[in-house]
Amino acid sequence: MKRVHIDKISSAVRRLNIATEALLGEQVVAKPGYVVAVRALDRKTVYNEVENIHGRAVKIYEGDVIAGVLGERRALHGHAGFVPEVITPGDILHMLNLGGVVGKCRSSHHGVGEPLRVEVLGSVLAFPVINSRQGVPAHLGMNALPEVERLGAMPPIVFVSGTCMNAGKTQAAVEIVRTLVRAGRSVAVAKLAGVAAAKDTLSMLDCGATRSLTFVDAGLPSTLDHTAAPAALAVLGALAEPGPGAPDVIVAELGDGLLGEYGVLPILTHPEIRGLKTVHVCCASDPVGAYGAAAVFREHLSRLPDVFSGPVTDNAVGVDAIRRLLELPALNARKDAAAFGAAVMEALGRVA
């Protein structure tokens, strides 16, 4: 074991109470969810920040020691990376996202440049047995939500999905929360799929939500087809528990796209979730994307979205196309927030 001062503790490991003076082990468990200390080897001008445990984006400087978590990322407009089969101290990996997910980058979008290189210093040790000096490699599952196989009584859920990254999902979710809170509803919020980062749910909390959880709280640095649905059940079950702040409505954002690799469809098609009272808001970048999303909904969910939003609704061309081709409401959450919120409230009224 060796002691190291950690300059920045990433938001992905916020549930583990990592100390700034941490003990490291030389044995690194090369699996998603294990916590590692890494040293930044670059000073970049883009993708040069990491969220701290409070969700604030702080700059990374060359030489900074960061507590991050091993994980995968499969982002269309960012970095794509994986966890190598073997990791030892001294290996060079990459910071894959804002939330502190670390892995080996295999591909990057031209808009974000090369990923920031980091040197692995060791595994961050946890001491789960009181008064024991026997440390074990820390991992996100150590303080995760319990697994849930069946959901009990649940409030209505507004799912916000999209055709891809940067399709306006968070903007739509924020406006839905604002509308519900102003209408006197108690709202809980969730991020059910994607890669670890706190900024989206923090934006929703800023608008008056009373509870907030993500798949990270269920022990995952990112979701995949086989992990997304179990984590979603754990998050939704925890959010719906009775007590102070118990929600009338849950607003759940689904990261990436319907056909991405973060497990959005396995969540939406899970029998426990399909049986709930749900409203679906889908964000699309263009008319073809909206048309394709509708086809995905028909094939996999035997229904259509209730409302479309996103860049496709930035002007009348996209709005008219959706109304003509799909005969569905299409409203811009940013420019026409009141009408967009009213459409979602109307859909909620139908399912409730």
N, C-alpha and C positions, 0 to 999 in steps of 0.2 A: 504493500500500500504506500501511496505517497499523497501528500497534502498539496492542494493547489488552490489559489484564489481565483474564483470565477467572476469575471467582469460583468457578464450579462447572462441572466437566466431566462430562457425563452418561454413564451406563453404556452408552448406545447406541454411543458412539464410542470405547469403551475399547481397541479393537485398534489405534487409530491413533496412540497416544502424543502426544496433543495437549498442547502446553506451556501453562502458565498465562500466560506472556507470548507471545501469538500475533500473527502478522501477518495482517491481513485484506485481502481484495481487494474492490473495488467491484462486480465482475461476479459475480452470483449465478446459478449454474446451477439453474434451477427444475425439478429432477427428484428423485425419491426417492433417498435415500442420500447426498446432498451435505451437507456439514457447514457449519453457519452459526453465527455468534455473534449472540446476541440479548440485549436488555436487558429485564428484567421491568418491567412497567408497573403491576402490581397487587400487593397483599398480601392473599392470600385465607386463609380459615380451613378450606376443604376443597379437596382436589386442589391443595395448596399445597407439594408436595414434588417433588424430582427425585432419582433415584438417582445417586450419584457413581460413579466408576470402580471402587470397591470393592463396589458394590451396596448401600451404606447410603443410606437415604432421608434427605435433608437439606432443611430448609425453604428456600423461596424468598422472599426479601425484595425489596420494591420497589427497583429500581435494580441488582439483581444482574445481572452479565453471565454468560451461560450458553452453553456449547458444546453445541449440539443437532444433530439431523439432520432434514432434510426427509423427510417421509413421510406416508403415509395411515393413518387409523385408522377402523375400521368397527365400533365397539363398541356392542352393544345396551344395556348398562348404564353407558355412559360417554360420552365425546365421539366424534363422527364428524367427520372432516375430510379434506381433500385438499391437494395441492400446487398452488398457482395456476400458470397458464401463464407468468406473468412475475413476478419478484420483484426489487425494487431496495432498496438501503439506505434505511431510513426507513419501509418498509412495516410495517403492523401485522398480525401473525399470532397464533397461539395455541399454547400448550403443550398438546399433545393427550394426553400420558400421562406416567406416572412415569419412564419410561426416557429421556425427552428428545426425543421425536418432535415436530417442529414442523410446523404446517400451518395451513390456514384452516378453522376450525370451521364446520360447516353445521348441526349438530344436537347437542343435549346431553340426557342423561337428567336428570330433575328432581332426582334424588338427589345429583348432583355439582355442581349450580349452573352458572354461566357459566364458560367456560374462562379461564385466566390469559392476559392479553394480553402480547405481547412485541413489541418493536421490532427489526427486522432491522438489524444493524450492518454486516454484510458476510459474505463467504464466508471460512472459515478456510483459510489457504493451507498446502499441503504442499510439501516440497522434495525430490522423489524422486531427483533427480540430484545425486550427491555433489559438493560444492564449487560448486554452481550457485546463483545468487541468483534464478533464475527460478522463482517460486512458481506452483503450479496449485491450483485449488479441490480441497480434500480430499474424498474420498468413501469410503464403506465398502468398495467393491470393491478399494481399494488394498492391503489386507492380508487379503483374503478367502481362504477355503479354495478349493482348485482344484475345478473342475467334475468331476463323475463321471458317466459314462454307464452303466456297468455296475458292479454290486456284486460283490465277490469273496466269499470265505468269510465268513459272518456268523453271530454267535451268535443265539439266539432273541431276539425283541423283544416287549416288553409295551407295547402302545399303550394310552394312556389318553385317551379322547375323551369328549365330553359333548354334551348337547342345547343348551347355551347357556353364556354367561358365568356364573360363580358357581355352577356345578353341582357343585363339590367335586372337580374333577380334580386339583388340586395336592395336596390332602389325601390322595387315593387314591394318587397317585404316590409321595408321601413314605412312606406305610405300606408300599407294595410294596418300596421300596428298603430300608427298615428290616428287613423280613422276609427279603429275599434276603441282605443283609449278615450278619444273625444266623445264617443258614444256611450261611455260609462262602462265598458267591458273590461274585465280583468284578463290580461293577455300574457301567456308564456310563449317563449320563442326557442327555436331549436335550429341547429345546423346539423343535418342528418347525413350528408355525404360530401366528400371532397378531401382536402388536405388541411392539416391543423393550422388554424389561424383564428384569432379572437375578434378581429375587426368587424365582421359581419354581424355577429350577435350583439356586440357592444353597441353598434349603431342602432339596433332595434331596442336595446335596453334604454338608450338615450331618449327614446320616444315614449317611454312609460311602461314597457313590459315589466312584469313583476318577477318572473323567473326566466332563467336562461341555462341551457345545457347543449352540449355538442357531442359528437361521437368520440371526441378526446376524453370526455368524462366517462365514457364507456370503455376506455383503455386503448383506443386506436390512434396512431399518428395520421392515418389516412384510411379511407374505406376502399374496399374491393368488392367484387360481386359476391363472394362467399362470406364476407364479414359485415356488410352494410346493414342488412335486415336485422340480425340479432342486436347490433348496437342501437339501431333505431327503436326497437322495442324497449330496450332498457331506458333510453332517453325519454321516450314518450310516456312510459309508465311512471318514471320518476317525476316528470313535469305535472302529471295529472293527480299526484297524491294530494289528499285533502289537507287543509291547514291554511295558515296565513299565506296569502298570495296565490291560493288555488285558482286556476284559470277558468274563465268561461269559454275561452277560445285558445287554441295553440296555433301559432304561425310557424311553419317549418320550411326552411329553405333547403333545397337540394343542390349541392354544388355541381359544377361542370354541366354536362348536357345529358339528355335522356338516353343517348346512345354512347355516352362516355364509359370510362372504365372504373368509375367510382361506385358502381352498384345502385344507381338511381332506380332502374326498373325492378331489381329484386326487392327494393323497399316498397315501391308502389304496388307490386303484384303479390306481396305476402298476404296470405289469407287473413291474418289478424288485422292488417291495415286496410285491406279492401273492404272489410266489413264495417268500418267506421263511417261516421258522417263526415264527409270531406268536400271541400271546395278546391278546385285546381286552377291556379293561375299559371299560365305558361308564357315565358318571355322568349321572343325570337328576334333574330337580327334582320330578317328579310322575309318576303312572302313565301318563297320556296321553303325556307326553314319552318315557317308556321304551318304550311301545308303538310310538310313531312312530320312535324310534331303531332298534328291531328291524326295522321295515319298511324303513328306509333300508339297514340292513345286508343284508337279504335281496335287495333290488333291485340294489344296487351291488356287493356283495361275495359274494353267494350263500352267506352264512353268517349266524350270529347272534353277538352278543357272548358271551364266556365267563362274565363276571360283571358284574352291575349294582351300582352304588353311588351315592353322592350323597344329596341331601336326600330323595329318594323313599324311602330306606331309614331315615329318621329314626325311624320307629315301625313297628309291625306292619301297619298299614293298607297302606302302599305295598309292603312286603315281600310280604305275602300276595297283593296284586294282581299283582305280577310273577310270582310262582311259579304263580299260577292261570292267568294269561293267556299267559305265555310259557314256563313250566316251566324257568326259568333261576335260577341262584343269585343272591340279592340280599342283600348284606351291607353294613353301615355301616362305612366305613373309620375313622371317628373313634370310635364307641362300641364297636365289636366288631372291633378291629384284628386280633386274633389269628385269628379265624375268617375274616376277609376275606383276610388274608395266606395262610392255609392254602388257601383256594379258588383263589387265583392260583397258588400253588405246584403245586396239583394240575393246573391247566390247563397249566402249563409242563411238567409231567411227561408229559402226553399228547403235546405237540408235539415234545418232545425225544426 
